[in-house]
Amino acid sequence: MTKPAVLGGDPIRTAPWPQWPVHDEQEEQALLRVLRSGNWWRHSYGQGVELAEDETDLKSEAARFQRAFARHHDCRYGIAAANGTVTLEIALRAAGVRPGDEVIVPAYTFVATATAPLMVGAIPIFVDIDPDTYNIDPRRVAEAITPRTRAIIPVHFGGQPCDMDALLALAEQYSLVVIEDAAHAHGASYRGRMCGSIGHLGSFSFQVSKNMTAGEGGIITTNNSAYAESCESLVWGGRKKGHAWYRHFVLAGNARMTEFQGAILSEQLTRLPEQSARRSKNGQRLDGLLAQIAGIHPTVLLETTTCHSYHRYMFRYDPQTFAGLPKAKFIRALQAEGIDGVSTGYFTPLYANPMFVEKNFMGGSWPVDAWEHGRALNYADFIERCPVSERACASEAVWIPQSMLLAEPEAMDDIARAVRKIQENAALLAGAASEF
């Protein structure tokens, strides 16, 4: 056995990993084009004091990007916005979600999926995830539906599409709206259908870690003209196209995407197909390598997944097959072997965050405990309802970021070799865990 790097041995990998974000003269020239034009915001191209119609608006970088992105994802409409958090809020409002409505969300995801309902006065109801995919479990969704349920937000977690057939069947049965949280799913597809086009609305993020990025940014996708019109108004301060600039029809803020973001994202979109293919090839290579190691269980690639975007490569770690080595120590040992970006993921499910435990919402516990909504929730009760999410956070889930999957194929071999090395030295590492 070779000595673990975390205890002073030589690491498996010393070569650097790909840098993220990826950019070159394409993005540089796009930014300079906007800078030199003097048109730094979308309405620079409008006519008079009216909000421009699509035809004139296509001079705008943000408008051109939203149309190209929507087409790439088989959607008639794309509504670009400032970030992928506000897009979820806007999608909920456009879908008619109102104060007191319940919105079903996974317990294992980024906080915005659950705070978006709260921001529109609705109540997030957490459900558990499937242990094989870490996506929302449709069986748990069915159990959580009540007469107050109005919407479901499935997250295509890590880039693998959720079981949309089962979720859409529930939505049809109970007259619910499905808003796809596709923040991880740029270019991903389910049974040949692009993520963001399957539910009633889709929401994407372009935050810096995402598979295409402008640092921040977001977009709402839909094939429904009424939803699209509502989303546009909510992004543009309650305005409507064809009406005077200072005429406002609904309560709304300003969530517009800048021209700089639109220009960068148009270039990033051209890179997406090749990068997605590389991530997919490396992700599947890593599946084959890690599946041969006892105690390492890659998330299952479903037959319904025609394209996994691999925003995160994930596997379940079983400490018992590693001499009881805790997950955090396993991660530390893996990082020392040169697998730098690997991480433990979320420390707790969403409902265990102080915001939910203490109900620090709209100046208090509203809307969750509002008397007019008929019941008060104790988010601590979700611990027993979400055992898979609890295990994922406490001891099982391991994440590898999408940027590492852009490396050469042999880099995946390095990851597997590092995991094997740790397993071979598991007893030694467990005994010396206090030293690192």
Secondary structure, 3 states (H helix, E strand, C coil): CCCCHHHCCCCCCCCCCCCCCCCCHHHHHHHHHHHHHCCCCHHHHCCCCECCCHHHHCCCHHHHHHHHHHHHCCCCEEEEECCCCHHHHHHHHHCCCCCCCEEEEECCCCCHHHHHHHHCCCEEEEECECCCCCCECHHHHHHHCCCCEEEECCECHHHCCCCHHHHHHHHHHHCCEEEEECCCCCCCEECCEECCCCCCEEEEECCCCCCCCCCCCEEEEECCHHHHHHHHHHHECCCCCCCECCCCCCCCCECCCCHHHHHHHHHHHHHHHHHHHHHHHHHHHHHHHHCCCCCEEECCCCCCEEECCCCEEEEEECHHHHCCCCHHHHHHHHHHCCCCCCECCCCCCHHHCHHHHCCCCCCCCCCCCCHHHCCCCCHHHHHHHCHHHHHHHHHHEEEEEHHHHHCCHHHHHHHHHHHHHHHHCHHHHHHCHHHC
